[in-house]
Amino acid sequence: MDEQDELSLDGEATYLINDHWDITAGVSFSQIEQDFSAFPDGTDDDVTSPKLNIAWHPDDNQLYYFNYATGFRPGNINNPQLTNVRIFTANGFPQEAIDRAASHVSYESDEVESYELGAKLSLADGRVQVAAALYYMEWNDMIQLSFDTLIPGIIQEFNTNSGSAHSEGIELEIN
């Protein structure tokens, strides 16, 4: 990479509604630009990632909460595929091989959204701690390692955006 410019602005504030309720809201804005002398297309990511937490603590031994947050990983280029394009072009490979490697030179950012509903409890005069949560995450434009056996040579792997996935579950911790 020849040049990367990154700007990130983050902010968060908590508002205490009363002795038992509070809301925390935040946002992160990221702008990442990457330029490469050997590749005409750089990468450009402008992402806004909000965050929200609502908490209810009826007493010092109980906390119930809801969290919502987003995040991302920036896009980039696949240097091995850029190398393949150069080698294929310099050595007279068929245009189909050059185009195939070139189609995998860059990839976009991926993003995740997460939701969590949970509780943290202190029981038996503080001798027992319980933490429980339900969660759901949605992952879009996932960056994953892929292979293309139609690319000639030994460098057939690259990162690519490959659809979406989700994760859901329950966590329980008792100490």
Summary of the structure (lengths in Angstrom):
residues: 175
radius of gyration: 23.2
end to end distance: 47.6
largest distance: 77.0
contacts: 464
relative contact order: 0.15
helix: 11%
strand: 66%
